[in-house]
Amino acid sequence: MIITSLGHAGFLIETGDDVILADPWLDPAGAYAASWFPYPSNSSIDPNHLERATILYISHWHKDHLDEWFLHSRSKEFKERVRVIIPNFKYKKLFDIIKNCGYANIEELPSFEEIRTNSGTEIAVIYDTNPLFVDSALFVRSDGINFLNENDCKLSVADEEAIVSRYGIIDIFTAQFSGATFHPTCYTYTEQEKTKISSMRRKAKFDRIVSSIERLKASYYIPSAGPACFLSDDLRELNLNPSTVFSNADDFKYYLRSDHPSLLNTFIELLPGDKLSLSKDKPIELEKIFTDDYLSQDYLMRYAKDKKGIITTEFEKYRASLGDILSDTKEHFRSLCSNTPELGKLAAANLEVILTGENGGSFMIDTSTGNLSSTPIQNSQQIYTLSLDTFWMRAIINLLTWEDFILSFRFSIERKPDTYNEALIAFLHLETDEERQDYINYHDLIASSEKERISRLCYGKIIEYDRYCPHNGEDLSCAAIENGVLTCPRHFWQFSIEDGKGINNSGSINLNWK
């Protein structure tokens, strides 16, 4: 098996007659309104050379994995010939986009359903069947070598155990090791507070990767799917910044050296163009192509200079007459509330929207009722303040989805009290009525289901709490407990050991001491 890094989460996996192209992201304009770019640059990769692939796998529809520029610009022969494999998500957005790019042979695979190519390569796609968590992992086996690419997919402990049970131990494991969220980056914390939060979130992410390496008994781990870099003038300060969750491979290697030195020999960094060859009969072989010092400010400055014209051109795509942007924004949020009022009631927040720049202004909307005001509604549980430029608000109304805009990081946000309100984020970025209703149904199911309890020893005493996380049902029986905090291993929801109440969320695991 030969694995070539294409940068970010992209890989070319060669197994005899089969050449699997996974998540190529090569768009010169990056992603999310030219905010994210592959780091380091993968401009040395020739897109045309990738058309030798026999199988194309796309894990999910986030734009740093689903590159419409790349898909559109391929030859007609490639689009008609290549076998496209994607997860069988409930929502058909991924299928529809790829089909609209001209691809003829698209197969939607149920989770854990295996296919075998004519040359004997076994392939499976694994994902959370909850429709709200749209991401997937790729398993490939050829000539006795097991390769697992988890991408951004936070598989459950049970899923990873099932992988080992079905396929055996993993020879090569790759997964996202860097955070990629707007918390705490876009929040109005001090830099010191952001650094403290980011440090905890980075460690939680690293801990999770280590637990997966150990659970999968992986021989080698390749860090992938991040971090992106930020090359526009308004975002460049986020690069190599400890106040963000965007860690680099050196950060993870330092963590291993400090906390898990026995796993250092599993770590293999593949940069764009680098190749790894592995077979049962021979030792691992590495061919290093990328040699630039990408972790330097000088490299980032050169990279930004190269992309300056493209970023300017991309911004122009979003430029539109502002008009009465404040009035249009109010109507936009009224529509969000009226589309699925149950979701607004679940969020139960006052959302203050502040438009900065030309023709700006502000208003408060009660998500429970859709009512607008200039002051908070007193019975609201929480106040979120969202600030963005009128330029971007007009782009959201006309061209950008909230999900893509949120990932652009071109806004600031504040919440009081400072706890995560998932329903409010869902209120913003779930695009269809079906997605919104599914979120409500899932929330109601979790809230109403009978709670299995578990007891375990903690600080010399017995504690009892709900076994499954109220967020996504992850098994908390072996969740880490440190400094009086229990942390879910899947999405890092934290709960107090005193009473089980959420620390960074509004949930609870109903904990008591025996």
N, C-alpha and C positions, 0 to 999 in steps of 0.2 A: 504494500500500500504506500503510495506517495501522496503526501499532503502539501499543497502549496498555499501559502497565505496570500490572500488578495487584499489584505488590509481590513481593519475593523472586524466584522463578523464573517467576512467572505473567505471561502476556501474552495480549492479545486482538489477533488479527491479522486485519484486514479487507481483503479483496481482492475488490472488486466485490460479487457476490452471496454470496460465501463469508465466513463469520466463524468463525475458528479460535480456540478457547479452549484455551490450553496451560497445564497445571500450576497451576490456581488453588488457592491455599492461603489460606483465609479462616476456618478454624475459630477461634472466639473463645477456645478453650482451648489454642491453639498446637499443639505436637507434643511427643512423647516425654515423656509424663507432665508436661505443662505446664512443660517446661524451655526449649524454643525458641519464640520468637514472631517474626513477620515484622518486619523492621527497615528502615525505619520502619514504624509501624502502617499497615495498609491497611484499617482499619475504615470508611473513607469509601467503599469500593467496595461497591455494592449487589449482592449475589449474585443477586437476581432479574433484574437488568438483564442479567446474563451469559447468561440463557436464550435470548437472541436468537442465540446461537452455532449454527451449522449443523454444525460439526465440533468434537469434544472430543478432545484429545490428552493422554495421561498418559505421562510419560517412563519412570517406574519406580515401585517400591512404597514408597520412603521416604516417611514421613508428611508431610514438608514439600513433597512433590510430589503424593502421592496423598492427598487430603483426603477421608476418608470422611464427615465431617460435611457437607461441601459436597455430595458426590455423593448422600448419602441424602436430603438436605433439598430436592432439586429437585422440580419438579412432575412428575406422571405424564406429561403431554404432552411435556415436554422429554426425559424418559428414553426415551420410545418413539420420538421423532422424531430426536434428535441422532445423528450418525454418529460412533461412538467409534473412534479409531485408536490402537493401541498396538503396541509391538514384539512380534514373535513369539518371546518368550523360551522357552527349554526348560521352565523351571518356570512353571506356570500360575497362580501366586499373584496376579499383577496382574489377569489375566483373571477369575479367580474372585471377587476382591473387587468389581470393577466390576459383574460380573453379579449378585452378591448385593445390590448397591445398586439393582437394578431396571432396568438398562440393556439394551435389546433388540438394538441393532445394533452389535456389537463386531467390529472387523476387526483381525486380527493380521498385521502386515506384516513379511515378511522384510527383512533389512538391504539397503538400496539398491533395493528394489523400489518403483517409482513408481506412483502413482495420479493420475488426472486427474479433476477435478470437472466437472460439466456446464457450468460457466462458464469452464473452461479452466485453473483453478489446478492446478499440479503440486505434489505432496507426496511426500516420501520420509522414511522413518525409518531412521536409521543407528545401528548399535550393534556392540559387540564380540560376536562369535559364541561366545566362550568363556562357558559358562553361569555361571561364577563371577563375572563382571563384569556385573551387571545394571543397566544404565543405557542411555539412548539419546539421540540428537540428532534434531532436526526440521529438515528442509529444506522451504522453501516458495518457489515461483516464480510470479509473476503479473505480467503486463504488462512483462516484461523485468527485473523486480526480483528478485534472489536474496537470501533471508533464511535464515540458518542459526543455530539455537539449539542449542548443545552441552550446555546444562544442566550437570550434574555429570559428564557423560560425557567421559572422557579418551580421545578418539579417537586412534588411532595416527597417526604421520606419514604412513603409506601411505594411511590412510583419508582424511585431509585432502587429500592430493595427488589421490586418486581423485575427491573431490568437485569440485575445480577442473577436472579433466580431463573429467568428465561434464557439469557444469552451468555451468562458467565461474567467473569471479571472484565473490566474495561482496560484495554491497552493504551488507548489515547483518549483523553477527556479534554474537552474545551468548553468554556462557558464564560459568560460575562462576569468579570471580577470587579469592575468599576461601577459605582453608582451612576445614575443618569436621570435623577429627578430634580425638580425645581425647589425642593426643600433640602437645606435651608437657603440655597443660593438666592432665591427671589424674595425671601422674607426680609422684613425690616428689622432684623436683629443687628447688633453690633458685629464687627468683624470678629471680635473675641468670642461672642456667642456662636456665630456661624462656624468658627473653627472647632469649638468644643463639640457642637452637634455633629459636624462632618467627621470628626475624629471617631466618634462613637459609631456612626453609620458605616464608615469605611471598615472599622474593625468587625462589625457585625457581618458585613459582606464577605470579608476575608474568612471569618470563622465559618461562614456557610460553605464557601468553596472548599475549605479544608475538610469539613464534615462530609461533603460529597466525594472528595478524593478518597477519603478513608472508607466510606460506605460502598463506593464502586470498586474499591481496591485497585484504583487506577495506577498504571505503571508510569504514565507521563501526563502532565497537565499543561495545556497551552492557554495562556491568558488571551481572551478575545472579547469582541463586542464592546470595545471602549478602551480608553476614553475618546470621545470626539474632541476636536479642538475648535476654538472660536476665533475667527479671523476678521470679523467686522469691527470697526472702531469702537462700537458701543459695547462689545462683549469681550474684547481681547484680554481684559484683566482677569477673566475667569481661568485662563490657562495656567497650569502648574501652580494652582492656588490652594493652600491648605484649608481655606474656608469653604471649599466646595466638596462634593462627594466624588468628584472626578479624579480618582487615583490612577496612577500609571503603573506599568509592570514592575518598575523598580521599587515602588512603594510596597507592592505585594511581595516581592522577593525579600525586601528588608524585613517585612512582617514574618515571613517564613523563617528567615535566619534567626530572628529573635524568639519566636514563639513555637515554631515547629521545625527545627533544624533537620530532623530526620526526613522531611518531605522535600528538602531542597533539590534532591536528585531527581525529583519528578518534574521540576519546572523547566519548560522549554519555551523561550520567547521566539515566536515567528513574526517577522516583519514583512511588509509587502515584497513578494518575490522569493522569500526564503522557502526552502523545501525540507521536508522531513520524510525519510524513507524507513519503513519498518517491515520486517518479515520475521517469521518464527525461527528461521534458520540463521539469521545474520544479526549482528548488533545494529543499533539505530545509527542512521547516517543523517548528518545535517549539512545542507548547502546554504550558506549565508550570502545573500545578495545585497541586502540593505545595509549600508555602512555609515550613513550620516548620523550625526549627533542630534537626534530629534528632540531630546530633552533639554535643549538650550533655548534661551530667549532669541539668540541670533537666528536659529533655524525657524522659529515661529515668525519672526519679523520678515524673513525672506519668503516664507510661505504666504503670509498676509499680503505682501507686496505683489506676489504672483496672482493672487485672487482678487485684488482690489477692483479691477475692471469688471469682472464677472459679478461681484457682489453689487456694484453700482447698477449694472444692468438688471440684476434680479430684483432689486428694490423698485425699479421703475415698473415692473410688472404689477406691483401692488398699489401704485399711485392712482388715486381717483379723486375727483372733486369732493371736498368734505361736505359741502352743503350744510344742512341743519343736522350735524352729526349727533348733537346731544339728544334731539328729538328722536332720531332714528335709533339711537342706542337704547333709549327708554322702551321703544316699541319692540326692539330685539329681545330685551329681557322680559318684557310682558309675555311675548310669544313663548319663551322658554318655560315660563311658569304655567301658561295655559295648555301647552302640549301634553304634559304629564303632571297634573297638579299634585298627585300623590308623592312624587319625588321631591317637589318643592317643600311639601309638608314634612317629609322625612328629614330633609336638610335643616328645616326649622331655624333659619338664620336670617339676619339682616345683612344683605350684601350691599356695601357702599361701593359705588363705581365712580372713580375719579378719572376724568379724561383730561390729560395735560396737552399743552400745545394749542395750536390754532383752533378757534371755535370750541374750546373745551368747556368743562363744567363738571358738576357732580350731582348725584342723587342717591337715594337709599331705596332698595326694593326689599320687601318682606317676601321671602321665597314661599312662605306658607300660604300667602293670599294673592301675591302678585301686585300688592298695593305699593305705590310710590310715595315717598315723603322726603323731607329734608332732614329729618331727625330719626333716630332709631325707634322701632316699636318696642315698648318696654317688656312685652312678654316673650321676646325672642331669646333663645338659648345662647346665641353666639353672634358676634359681629365680625364679618370678614370685610376687609377693605382692599379693593383691587384697583390699582393705578396703572394706566397705560396711555400711550400717546394716541391722539385722534387719528393719526395716519394708520396705525395698526388696527384700531377699532373699525375704521372704514374697510380695511382689508378683510377683517373677520366677517363683516356683514356681506361683503361681495364675493370673496375668493377663498379665504382661509377657514379651515375648521378650527374649533376651539382646541381640539387635541393637538393639532400641529402648532398652533400659536403658543400654547402652554409650553410645548417642548422647545420653542424658540428662545425662551427665557427673557423676552423683551417686555417685562412687566414687573411690578413689585406688589407684594401682598402682605397683609397683616391680619392676625386673628386674635380675638379676645373672647373667651379664654384661649390660651395657646394650645389647643388640642386639635388633632386631625379630624376633620369632618368629611368623611369619604362620600357621603351622600351629596354634599355640595359640589365636590369635584366631579362626581358623576353627573350632577345637574348641568354642569358646564360642558363636559366633553363627550358624553354619550350622544350620538348624532341622530338616532332614529327612535321613533316611538316604541318599536319592538325592543331595542336595547334598554331603553329606560324602564319599560314595564318588566322586563326580565330582571333588572336590578332590584326593583321593588319586590318582585316575587321571591327572589333569592334571599333578600334581607328578611322578609317575613318568615320564610322557611327556617332560616337559622334562628330567628328569635323565638319561634314557636316549637321547635323540635325539642324532644326530651334530652336533657343534658346528661351525658355519661360522666360520672365523676371518677377521679383518680386520687390516690393517696401516695405520698412519697416523703422521704426523710429530707428535712431542710433545716440546717443549723442545729442539728441534734433533736429536732422535734418533728412531729408529723403534721403535714399540711394536706388539705383536701381542696380540690378545685375542679372546674369543668375541664374535661380532657381535651376538648377540641376548641381551637381558637374561634372566637365569634366572627372573625373577618372572613376567612376562607376555609375553615374547618381543618386546619393543620393539627396533627396530633401533638399535644403539648406534654406528653408523658415524660419526655426526655429533654424538654426545653431547658436551655442554660439559665441558671439563677446566679446572678452576681450582684453584689452591693444592694441587696434587697429588691432586685428587679428580675422578673421572669420575662425572657424575650422569645417570641415566636421565631423558630428557625427559618420560616419561609418568607415572611414579609416584614419581620422585625417589629411587629407590634409589641409594646412593652406593658407589663402589668405589675402593680405594686404587690409585694409579698405580704404586706400588712393586711390588705382586704381584697385584693384582686382587681381593683379598679384600674382602668386604662391610664397610662402616663402620657403617651403621645397619641392617644385616641380616646374616643368616647365610649369604648366597650368595657366589658367586665368579664372575669372568669370566676366570680363568686367564690373567692378563696376564704377558707377559715382554718384556724389552727386547732388541732386536736389535743 
